Amino acid sequence: MRKILSILSAAMLLCGFTAPQRHGADAPVTGKEPDSIRRVRLYTDALKRLVIYGDTVGARESARKVLSEYPGYAPALHLAARTESGDKQRLEMAEKAYLAEPDNKYYLDEFAQATLRAGRYIEAIDLYEKLLKYDPDPNNYRILAILYESNGQPLSAISTLDSAEVKTGRFPPLMQQRLRLYLSTMQFEMAESEAHRMIEEAPYMSDNYISLADVYAATGRDSLAMESYLKAISVDSTSVRPWIALSDFHYRRNDTPSYLSAMGHLFDSPDIPLDYKTGVFKSLTNNISFYRKNFAQLNALVGKLFINYPHDRVVKELYVSHLIKSGQIGSALDICKQIAGSGDATADDYINIIDMENFLERPDSAVLYTDRGIARFPENLQIRMRRGYTLERQNRHAEAADAYRQMLEYADTDSLRSDLWGMIGNAQYQSGDRKGCYRSFRKALGYFRDNATVLNNYAYFLSEDDRQLDKAMEMATRANFLSENNPTFLDTLAWILYRMGRYDEAKKYMQQAISLDRSPSAEIYIHYGDILYALGEDFMAQTYWRKALEQGYDAGKIEKRLEAQRERKAAAGSDNKKQ
């Protein structure tokens, strides 16, 4: 309480307040309070709100009340500046207080800080130069040096720090700042001398050895730099800063193994925020080539994360992703199933499980988890979509059609409804329900007439019927117009042309399809082989039929084609003999 009273007393003196003198017990009492007393009283009340009660908002409102009656009252302006939340308002009040009493160092300090916050750095330089005449505080020297450097005056910044050393003595943060300026201005000898001096004065501070190592690194003396970084680590083995400096050194030298090794120590440290660690790991694993080359060390890093933060959601996701990339699908699946069994499971967890089960050719388990996922997230269309896909992989096409049909309840756009009816139609076609398939396709196009995928599939299925070839051709042409350079759509168009006996045209479109197909397709190869066979190009036809066989096409059907080819060749030979 004594301290608070002393603060208030000092504030009152600062305001020029002197207690009124009594001239005896019977001194007259006037009815009106003098302005000189009133404004001090109001200001003191505002200051009490801030100092005693910590009520910044109340203090600001009280200061504004004083200023409403006494607009140029410097103490109230200064208090308002201290309590204003906006930089603009704070600067305005601080400037008015300073202009009212330019020799008051407290007002000057507040004005300088407000100018700095407002980004008016040139003005701030002048103010901090003036402030140092009143208050040679090391922090003010530091700020002025930073301002000079940001204004492209590094030598003035160094001169400022030299003055600070003369007037206030050697202050470690200022020494570090000056050493960095020596490096930026390529005064390497001065920088090295400063670093050695810092070590002599405080050999127990690891930062000083880091500074010397930075000097060595900047001058290409990597072995000495490495030695100094390791010395910094030995001086304070519990600090993470030397390890950060060492990892940065290896990073600048493109020494990836050493960099990742240093990172291992940081990943082990509880003092490094988890967000930093996960951010570093994500950036390191963005490049698949880098991932492959440094797999062992990256595996160790993510392992540390998983061991140290086993319950963190982000860490689990990173670890699962890593396991999948490394081919450890079973281990990734186990973790995802553990997550799914917990209370914080998301729809994505179920999607990951379903995808992995399908990859492992375990459709029964995939269906089980689609059912569980739908039970927990009934409106998630991605899970429902995977249920239909999984059922189709099991050749349960009628059930798949039902699964897609159930999704219509949650479809909120016509384009989505069109896609779903197209998927229902595909499943119906595979189940042998041709009429149902065509009805579904018509519904799909009713919602969105330019659904290129539905047009393509409809055209392909219609091409089986010679009577529907013209209609199929119209749809396939429209699909290719809507989606150019689509190898699947080009294959359909070429196949319809083949069915119409227009083999040369079919060959041209099929060549485009093959050149654009990034993933080898047995269907495209078999079609191209059939087109080449129709054109009499038997050798190339065999080549593409064999490619289709390599991609999993039915061997019996390939053999029938080869047999037909042999028979045609034999028949042609017999005709030649007769002639």
PATOR-678097 format. One line per 5 residues: number of its first residue (from 0); their letters; for each residue x, y, z of C-alpha. Coordinates in nm, 3 decimals, decimal comma. Each point is the difference from the previous one (the first is absolute). Example, Ala and Ser with C-alpha at 12.3 -4.5 7.8 and 13.67 -1.06 7.14 Angstrom:
0> as> 1,230/-0,450/0,780 ~ 0,137/0,344/-0,066
This chain:
0> mrkil> 0,000/0,000/0,000 ~ 0,290/0,236/0,081 ~ 0,138/-0,062/-0,348 ~ -0,336/0,082/-0,162 ~ -0,034/0,317/0,209
5> silsa> 0,350/0,105/-0,098 ~ -0,089/-0,052/-0,366 ~ -0,311/0,213/0,038 ~ 0,196/0,266/0,185 ~ 0,257/0,011/-0,276
10> amllc> -0,278/0,023/-0,258 ~ -0,152/0,292/0,187 ~ 0,333/0,175/0,014 ~ 0,040/-0,068/-0,370 ~ -0,327/0,183/-0,054
15> gftap> 0,127/0,306/0,188 ~ -0,238/-0,061/0,290 ~ 0,071/0,164/0,337 ~ -0,229/-0,063/0,295 ~ -0,196/0,310/0,096
20> qrhga> 0,127/0,165/0,319 ~ -0,237/0,058/0,286 ~ 0,036/0,338/0,175 ~ -0,149/-0,105/0,322 ~ -0,292/-0,204/0,121
25> dapvt> -0,256/0,251/-0,118 ~ 0,121/0,025/-0,362 ~ -0,296/0,070/-0,230 ~ -0,130/-0,283/-0,221 ~ -0,099/0,103/-0,350
30> gkepd> -0,293/-0,164/-0,184 ~ 0,185/-0,060/-0,329 ~ 0,301/-0,232/-0,039 ~ 0,291/0,176/-0,180 ~ 0,087/-0,136/-0,346
35> sirrv> 0,360/-0,069/0,104 ~ -0,125/-0,230/0,276 ~ -0,288/-0,156/-0,196 ~ 0,206/-0,110/-0,297 ~ 0,264/-0,157/0,227
40> rlytd> -0,269/-0,177/0,199 ~ -0,164/-0,138/-0,312 ~ 0,336/-0,106/-0,140 ~ 0,096/-0,167/0,328 ~ -0,326/-0,196/-0,001
45> alkrl> 0,078/-0,122/-0,352 ~ 0,353/-0,094/0,100 ~ -0,128/-0,193/0,302 ~ -0,222/-0,208/-0,228 ~ 0,305/-0,103/-0,197
50> viygd> 0,261/-0,040/0,276 ~ -0,208/-0,133/0,287 ~ -0,283/-0,188/-0,172 ~ 0,164/-0,090/-0,331 ~ -0,311/0,130/-0,179
55> tvgar> 0,139/0,115/-0,335 ~ -0,340/0,065/-0,157 ~ -0,118/0,197/0,304 ~ 0,325/0,199/0,008 ~ -0,037/0,082/-0,370
60> esark> -0,358/0,121/0,046 ~ 0,099/0,207/0,303 ~ 0,292/0,155/-0,190 ~ -0,237/0,091/-0,285 ~ -0,232/0,165/0,257
65> vlsey> 0,288/0,217/0,121 ~ 0,087/0,094/-0,359 ~ -0,362/0,088/-0,076 ~ 0,035/0,279/0,260 ~ 0,372/0,074/-0,038
70> pgyap> 0,099/-0,098/-0,358 ~ 0,365/0,102/0,023 ~ 0,077/-0,151/0,341 ~ 0,325/-0,188/-0,060 ~ -0,020/-0,262/0,282
75> alhla> -0,348/-0,108/-0,116 ~ 0,119/-0,012/-0,362 ~ 0,291/-0,221/0,108 ~ -0,229/-0,231/0,197 ~ -0,241/-0,024/-0,293
80> artes> 0,289/-0,094/-0,229 ~ 0,107/-0,275/0,240 ~ -0,350/-0,150/0,012 ~ -0,117/0,045/-0,362 ~ -0,040/-0,331/-0,187
85> gdkqr> 0,035/0,135/-0,354 ~ 0,341/0,102/-0,134 ~ -0,141/0,307/-0,174 ~ -0,175/0,134/0,312 ~ 0,299/-0,080/0,217
90> lemae> 0,232/0,191/-0,233 ~ -0,233/0,300/-0,008 ~ -0,020/0,025/0,380 ~ 0,372/-0,064/0,052 ~ 0,094/0,271/-0,251
95> kayla> -0,228/0,254/0,166 ~ 0,148/-0,078/0,344 ~ 0,354/0,035/-0,136 ~ -0,072/0,327/-0,179 ~ -0,160/0,137/0,316
100> epdnk> 0,315/-0,078/0,203 ~ 0,292/-0,085/-0,237 ~ 0,253/-0,017/0,284 ~ -0,184/-0,277/0,186 ~ 0,192/-0,321/-0,068
105> yylde> -0,299/-0,222/0,086 ~ -0,214/0,171/-0,262 ~ 0,284/-0,019/-0,250 ~ 0,045/-0,372/0,071 ~ -0,371/-0,071/-0,049
110> faqat> -0,005/0,205/-0,323 ~ 0,307/-0,184/-0,131 ~ -0,156/-0,341/0,071 ~ -0,332/0,101/-0,160 ~ 0,182/0,128/-0,309
115> lragr> 0,185/-0,330/-0,024 ~ -0,322/-0,202/0,025 ~ -0,157/0,213/-0,271 ~ 0,286/-0,085/-0,238 ~ 0,127/0,359/-0,025
120> yieai> 0,363/-0,108/0,024 ~ 0,170/0,315/-0,131 ~ -0,176/0,212/0,264 ~ 0,079/-0,266/0,260 ~ 0,373/0,039/-0,070
125> dlyek> -0,011/0,370/0,094 ~ -0,205/-0,071/0,311 ~ 0,228/-0,276/0,127 ~ 0,305/0,219/-0,061 ~ -0,159/0,265/0,223
130> llkyd> -0,108/-0,260/0,255 ~ 0,355/-0,125/0,046 ~ 0,101/0,346/0,121 ~ -0,247/-0,044/0,287 ~ 0,015/-0,375/0,050
135> pdpnn> 0,311/-0,197/-0,114 ~ -0,181/-0,331/0,045 ~ 0,161/-0,299/-0,184 ~ -0,339/-0,092/-0,146 ~ -0,034/0,344/-0,157
140> yrila> 0,343/-0,040/-0,160 ~ -0,108/-0,339/-0,130 ~ -0,317/0,142/-0,155 ~ 0,184/0,293/-0,159 ~ 0,258/-0,237/-0,150
145> ilyes> -0,278/-0,214/-0,148 ~ -0,163/0,311/-0,147 ~ 0,326/0,108/-0,160 ~ 0,052/-0,347/-0,147 ~ -0,354/-0,019/-0,139
150> ngqpl> 0,059/0,342/-0,159 ~ 0,312/-0,127/-0,180 ~ 0,247/0,160/0,242 ~ 0,188/-0,297/0,153 ~ 0,310/0,207/0,081
155> saist> -0,211/0,246/0,199 ~ -0,150/-0,300/0,178 ~ 0,348/-0,123/0,094 ~ 0,099/0,349/0,116 ~ -0,312/0,011/0,220
160> ldsae> 0,093/-0,331/0,162 ~ 0,358/0,123/0,053 ~ -0,141/0,303/0,183 ~ -0,215/-0,229/0,212 ~ 0,307/-0,196/0,108
165> vktgr> 0,178/0,320/0,105 ~ -0,295/0,135/0,196 ~ -0,162/-0,313/0,145 ~ 0,271/-0,267/-0,016 ~ -0,003/-0,328/-0,191
170> fpplm> -0,349/-0,141/-0,022 ~ -0,027/-0,354/-0,153 ~ -0,303/0,063/-0,229 ~ 0,167/0,312/-0,141 ~ 0,324/-0,188/-0,052
175> qqrlr> -0,184/-0,271/-0,194 ~ -0,175/0,269/-0,204 ~ 0,327/0,174/-0,086 ~ 0,167/-0,328/-0,099 ~ -0,287/-0,074/-0,238
180> lylst> 0,042/0,348/-0,152 ~ 0,373/-0,064/-0,046 ~ -0,090/-0,313/-0,196 ~ -0,261/0,175/-0,214 ~ 0,252/0,272/-0,089
185> mqfem> 0,273/-0,264/-0,064 ~ 0,223/0,126/0,283 ~ 0,106/-0,354/0,075 ~ 0,310/0,081/0,206 ~ -0,202/0,230/0,226
190> aesea> -0,268/-0,266/0,031 ~ 0,251/-0,269/0,094 ~ 0,173/0,228/0,250 ~ -0,337/0,083/0,158 ~ -0,093/-0,367/0,024
195> hrmie> 0,328/-0,095/0,169 ~ -0,040/0,288/0,243 ~ -0,353/-0,113/0,085 ~ 0,129/-0,352/0,072 ~ 0,278/0,138/0,223
200> eapym> -0,251/0,203/0,198 ~ -0,259/-0,280/0,032 ~ 0,143/-0,344/-0,088 ~ -0,304/-0,164/0,162 ~ -0,248/0,142/-0,257
205> sdnyi> -0,065/-0,231/-0,296 ~ -0,132/0,291/-0,209 ~ 0,351/0,147/-0,014 ~ 0,141/-0,318/-0,157 ~ -0,290/-0,001/-0,247
210> sladv> 0,093/0,356/-0,098 ~ 0,361/-0,103/-0,063 ~ -0,120/-0,301/-0,200 ~ -0,218/0,229/-0,212 ~ 0,305/0,214/-0,077
215> yaatg> 0,200/-0,306/-0,104 ~ -0,287/-0,123/-0,214 ~ -0,035/0,340/-0,170 ~ 0,369/-0,006/-0,093 ~ -0,004/-0,357/-0,132
220> rdsla> 0,190/-0,159/0,290 ~ -0,245/-0,284/0,043 ~ 0,217/-0,224/0,217 ~ 0,055/0,280/0,255 ~ -0,370/0,084/-0,018
225> mesyl> -0,091/-0,360/0,071 ~ 0,240/-0,008/0,292 ~ -0,155/0,315/0,149 ~ -0,356/-0,127/-0,042 ~ 0,094/-0,321/0,181
230> kaisv> 0,170/0,206/0,272 ~ -0,323/0,195/0,045 ~ -0,185/-0,330/0,044 ~ 0,251/-0,124/0,256 ~ -0,021/0,326/0,198
235> dstsv> -0,379/-0,029/0,031 ~ -0,119/-0,346/-0,098 ~ -0,353/0,072/0,120 ~ -0,057/0,295/-0,233 ~ -0,157/-0,052/-0,341
240> rpwia> 0,142/0,319/-0,150 ~ 0,341/-0,153/-0,087 ~ -0,175/-0,290/-0,173 ~ -0,216/0,243/-0,197 ~ 0,311/0,194/-0,104
245> lsdfh> 0,177/-0,322/-0,095 ~ -0,296/-0,126/-0,204 ~ -0,015/0,336/-0,185 ~ 0,373/-0,030/-0,072 ~ -0,043/-0,345/-0,154
250> yrrnd> -0,304/0,119/-0,193 ~ 0,194/0,288/-0,156 ~ 0,275/-0,243/-0,100 ~ -0,255/-0,242/-0,154 ~ 0,129/-0,272/0,232
255> tpsyl> -0,330/-0,183/0,028 ~ 0,110/-0,297/0,217 ~ 0,161/0,231/0,258 ~ -0,297/0,235/-0,012 ~ -0,245/-0,282/0,068
260> samgh> 0,224/-0,131/0,277 ~ -0,008/0,340/0,172 ~ -0,375/0,011/-0,051 ~ -0,024/-0,327/0,190 ~ 0,123/0,174/0,315
265> lfdsp> -0,256/0,279/-0,047 ~ -0,280/-0,252/-0,049 ~ 0,099/-0,161/0,330 ~ -0,011/0,329/0,188 ~ -0,319/0,089/0,190
270> dipld> 0,103/0,368/-0,024 ~ -0,065/0,012/-0,374 ~ -0,370/0,060/-0,080 ~ -0,178/-0,293/-0,163 ~ -0,133/0,229/-0,275
275> yktgv> 0,358/0,075/-0,102 ~ 0,089/-0,367/-0,012 ~ -0,302/-0,106/-0,204 ~ 0,052/0,297/-0,232 ~ 0,362/-0,099/-0,062
280> fkslt> -0,096/-0,362/-0,067 ~ -0,275/0,098/-0,245 ~ 0,240/0,226/-0,193 ~ 0,265/-0,274/-0,010 ~ -0,240/-0,260/-0,138
285> nnisf> -0,162/0,214/-0,269 ~ 0,264/-0,108/-0,252 ~ -0,037/-0,372/-0,076 ~ 0,355/-0,025/-0,137 ~ 0,142/0,150/0,322
290> yrknf> -0,226/-0,235/0,196 ~ 0,142/-0,307/-0,173 ~ 0,364/0,106/0,028 ~ -0,024/0,073/0,373 ~ -0,263/-0,251/0,102
295> aqlna> 0,191/-0,149/0,295 ~ 0,056/0,332/0,175 ~ -0,350/0,128/-0,074 ~ -0,134/-0,328/0,136 ~ 0,195/0,066/0,322
300> lvgkl> -0,136/0,357/0,025 ~ -0,365/-0,097/-0,038 ~ 0,060/-0,288/0,239 ~ 0,118/0,247/0,264 ~ -0,315/0,204/-0,052
305> finyp> -0,224/-0,301/0,038 ~ 0,181/-0,120/0,313 ~ 0,005/0,344/0,165 ~ -0,352/0,105/-0,102 ~ -0,195/-0,326/-0,038
310> hdrvv> -0,341/0,161/0,052 ~ 0,041/0,308/-0,220 ~ -0,234/-0,002/-0,297 ~ 0,238/0,169/-0,248 ~ 0,286/-0,230/0,098
315> kelyv> -0,217/-0,308/-0,054 ~ -0,098/0,122/-0,345 ~ 0,364/0,071/-0,092 ~ 0,105/-0,342/0,122 ~ -0,279/-0,179/-0,189
320> shlik> 0,087/0,191/-0,318 ~ 0,366/-0,095/0,046 ~ -0,084/-0,367/0,049 ~ -0,213/-0,001/-0,315 ~ 0,274/0,166/-0,205
325> sgqig> 0,250/-0,252/0,127 ~ -0,222/-0,292/-0,094 ~ -0,081/-0,096/0,360 ~ -0,372/-0,011/-0,072 ~ -0,078/-0,256/0,271
330> saldi> 0,158/0,214/0,274 ~ -0,175/0,312/-0,128 ~ -0,329/-0,189/-0,006 ~ 0,042/-0,114/0,361 ~ 0,048/0,359/0,118
335> ckqia> -0,298/0,124/-0,200 ~ -0,218/-0,273/0,149 ~ 0,113/0,100/0,350 ~ -0,097/0,358/-0,079 ~ -0,336/-0,113/-0,142
340> gsgda> -0,068/-0,180/0,325 ~ 0,058/0,317/0,201 ~ -0,239/0,282/0,064 ~ 0,183/0,257/-0,214 ~ -0,011/-0,193/-0,329
345> taddy> -0,084/0,201/-0,313 ~ -0,156/-0,095/-0,332 ~ 0,347/0,015/-0,156 ~ 0,116/-0,276/0,235 ~ -0,268/-0,232/-0,135
350> iniid> 0,078/0,102/-0,358 ~ 0,368/-0,086/0,057 ~ -0,093/-0,340/0,141 ~ -0,236/-0,079/-0,289 ~ 0,260/0,101/-0,260
355> menfl> 0,271/-0,208/0,163 ~ -0,226/-0,303/0,035 ~ -0,086/0,025/-0,370 ~ 0,368/0,035/-0,085 ~ 0,072/-0,316/0,198
360> erpds> -0,279/-0,177/-0,193 ~ -0,215/-0,046/0,311 ~ -0,340/0,125/-0,123 ~ -0,196/-0,171/0,280 ~ 0,186/0,203/0,260
365> avlyt> -0,034/0,312/-0,217 ~ -0,378/-0,045/-0,010 ~ -0,004/-0,051/0,379 ~ 0,174/0,335/0,056 ~ -0,218/0,178/-0,256
370> drgia> -0,300/-0,114/0,202 ~ 0,160/0,118/0,325 ~ 0,103/0,328/-0,160 ~ -0,350/0,063/-0,137 ~ -0,147/-0,074/0,343
375> rfpen> 0,220/0,271/0,155 ~ -0,002/0,245/-0,292 ~ -0,322/-0,071/-0,192 ~ 0,027/0,315/-0,215 ~ 0,357/-0,057/-0,112
380> lqirm> -0,024/-0,074/-0,372 ~ 0,363/-0,108/-0,030 ~ -0,058/-0,295/0,231 ~ -0,325/-0,089/-0,177 ~ 0,176/0,026/-0,337
385> rrgyt> 0,264/-0,244/0,116 ~ -0,268/-0,242/0,111 ~ -0,139/-0,015/-0,352 ~ 0,349/-0,031/-0,148 ~ 0,091/-0,283/0,240
390> lerqn> -0,320/-0,189/-0,078 ~ 0,073/0,030/-0,371 ~ 0,345/-0,149/0,056 ~ -0,177/-0,298/0,149 ~ -0,226/-0,020/-0,308
395> rhaea> -0,296/0,088/0,221 ~ -0,120/0,251/-0,258 ~ -0,368/0,006/0,095 ~ 0,094/0,082/0,361 ~ 0,243/0,264/-0,126
400> adayr> -0,282/0,161/-0,199 ~ -0,211/0,010/0,317 ~ 0,291/0,157/0,190 ~ 0,032/0,276/-0,260 ~ -0,378/0,048/-0,003
405> qmley> 0,002/0,059/0,377 ~ 0,247/0,285/-0,057 ~ -0,264/0,190/-0,197 ~ -0,161/0,096/0,331 ~ 0,307/0,209/0,085
410> adtds> 0,070/0,141/-0,348 ~ -0,051/0,377/0,002 ~ 0,086/0,090/-0,361 ~ -0,125/-0,113/-0,340 ~ 0,356/-0,078/-0,115
415> lrsdl> 0,045/-0,238/0,294 ~ -0,337/-0,162/-0,065 ~ 0,103/-0,046/-0,363 ~ 0,327/-0,167/0,105 ~ -0,182/-0,233/0,241
420> wgmig> -0,256/-0,111/-0,259 ~ 0,291/-0,063/-0,236 ~ 0,167/-0,222/0,261 ~ -0,329/-0,180/0,063 ~ -0,028/-0,061/-0,375
425> naqyq> 0,354/-0,142/-0,019 ~ -0,071/-0,239/0,287 ~ -0,329/-0,108/-0,161 ~ 0,175/-0,066/-0,330 ~ 0,255/-0,221/0,176
430> sgdrk> -0,283/-0,191/0,171 ~ -0,163/-0,066/-0,338 ~ -0,285/0,248/0,039 ~ 0,030/0,177/-0,336 ~ -0,341/0,168/0,010
435> gcyrs> 0,059/0,126/0,354 ~ 0,342/0,123/-0,107 ~ -0,138/0,207/-0,288 ~ -0,279/0,142/0,216 ~ 0,257/0,110/0,257
440> frkal> 0,220/0,158/-0,269 ~ -0,297/0,194/-0,132 ~ -0,074/0,125/0,353 ~ 0,365/0,100/0,036 ~ -0,012/0,202/-0,322
445> gyfrd> -0,333/0,147/0,107 ~ 0,175/0,160/0,298 ~ 0,307/0,103/-0,202 ~ -0,008/-0,049/-0,376 ~ 0,373/0,070/-0,040
450> natvl> 0,125/-0,263/0,245 ~ 0,290/-0,121/-0,215 ~ 0,060/-0,320/0,198 ~ -0,362/-0,110/-0,028 ~ -0,005/0,083/-0,372
455> nnyay> 0,315/-0,207/-0,052 ~ -0,122/-0,302/0,195 ~ -0,346/0,014/-0,158 ~ 0,159/0,013/-0,348 ~ 0,230/-0,294/0,077
460> flsed> -0,283/-0,220/0,122 ~ -0,222/0,096/-0,296 ~ 0,278/-0,094/-0,243 ~ -0,077/-0,368/0,069 ~ -0,322/0,046/-0,196
465> drqld> 0,053/0,061/-0,374 ~ -0,332/0,185/-0,012 ~ 0,121/0,254/0,256 ~ 0,340/0,083/-0,156 ~ -0,108/0,339/-0,135
470> kamem> -0,136/0,104/0,340 ~ 0,316/-0,136/0,167 ~ 0,215/0,196/-0,246 ~ -0,186/0,323/0,079 ~ 0,049/-0,046/0,375
475> atran> 0,369/-0,097/-0,029 ~ 0,072/0,302/-0,220 ~ -0,171/0,228/0,254 ~ 0,200/-0,154/0,288 ~ 0,330/0,061/-0,182
480> flsen> -0,104/0,358/-0,076 ~ -0,074/0,061/0,369 ~ 0,320/-0,169/0,124 ~ 0,282/0,019/-0,251 ~ 0,299/-0,235/0,004
485> nptfl> -0,166/-0,248/0,233 ~ 0,145/-0,343/-0,094 ~ -0,307/-0,189/0,124 ~ -0,239/0,215/-0,203 ~ 0,224/-0,025/-0,310
490> dtlaw> 0,003/-0,379/0,041 ~ -0,381/-0,005/0,002 ~ -0,019/0,216/-0,313 ~ 0,257/-0,217/-0,177 ~ -0,184/-0,317/0,100
495> ilyrm> -0,330/0,128/-0,137 ~ 0,174/0,092/-0,327 ~ 0,139/-0,355/-0,009 ~ -0,346/-0,142/0,056 ~ -0,121/0,215/-0,292
500> gryde> 0,278/-0,140/-0,222 ~ 0,188/0,331/-0,019 ~ 0,334/-0,160/0,090 ~ 0,240/0,271/-0,118 ~ -0,179/0,265/0,205
505> akkym> -0,015/-0,237/0,294 ~ 0,377/-0,057/-0,020 ~ 0,070/0,375/0,007 ~ -0,205/0,061/0,316 ~ 0,134/-0,314/0,169
510> qqais> 0,358/0,116/-0,058 ~ -0,086/0,324/0,178 ~ -0,156/-0,193/0,288 ~ 0,312/-0,216/0,046 ~ 0,234/0,300/-0,012
515> ldrsp> -0,205/0,179/0,268 ~ -0,060/-0,302/0,226 ~ 0,237/0,047/0,298 ~ -0,102/-0,327/0,163 ~ 0,008/-0,302/-0,235
520> saeiy> -0,352/-0,128/-0,071 ~ -0,076/-0,354/-0,114 ~ -0,327/0,121/-0,154 ~ 0,173/0,255/-0,223 ~ 0,267/-0,249/-0,107
525> ihygd> -0,253/-0,268/-0,093 ~ -0,208/0,249/-0,198 ~ 0,303/0,129/-0,188 ~ 0,106/-0,354/-0,078 ~ -0,346/-0,077/-0,140
530> ilyal> 0,010/0,313/-0,219 ~ 0,345/-0,091/-0,133 ~ -0,120/-0,353/-0,071 ~ -0,294/0,139/-0,197 ~ 0,248/0,205/-0,205
535> gedfm> 0,209/-0,311/-0,071 ~ 0,293/0,109/0,218 ~ 0,035/-0,342/0,161 ~ 0,343/0,041/0,158 ~ -0,089/0,326/0,178
540> aqtyw> -0,339/-0,144/0,097 ~ 0,179/-0,288/0,177 ~ 0,230/0,252/0,172 ~ -0,287/0,191/0,157 ~ -0,197/-0,312/0,086
545> rkale> 0,304/-0,120/0,195 ~ 0,022/0,340/0,173 ~ -0,363/-0,044/0,101 ~ 0,085/-0,346/0,134 ~ 0,284/0,151/0,209
550> qgyda> -0,251/0,243/0,149 ~ -0,229/-0,281/0,113 ~ -0,235/-0,050/-0,295 ~ -0,167/-0,342/-0,024 ~ 0,253/-0,245/-0,149
555> gkiek> -0,272/-0,217/-0,154 ~ -0,142/0,293/-0,195 ~ 0,348/0,092/-0,122 ~ 0,055/-0,357/-0,116 ~ -0,328/0,006/-0,199
560> rleaq> 0,123/0,310/-0,180 ~ 0,334/-0,161/-0,080 ~ -0,177/-0,314/-0,123 ~ -0,222/0,206/-0,229 ~ 0,308/0,174/-0,131
565> rerka> 0,171/-0,332/-0,073 ~ -0,309/-0,128/-0,177 ~ -0,020/0,312/-0,214 ~ 0,364/-0,033/-0,092 ~ -0,046/-0,369/-0,089
570> aagsd> -0,302/0,081/-0,211 ~ 0,190/0,271/-0,182 ~ 0,283/-0,247/-0,072 ~ -0,245/-0,256/-0,136 ~ -0,155/0,255/-0,235
575> nkkq> 0,344/0,094/-0,130 ~ 0,077/-0,367/-0,082 ~ -0,327/-0,037/-0,193 ~ 0,086/0,304/-0,206
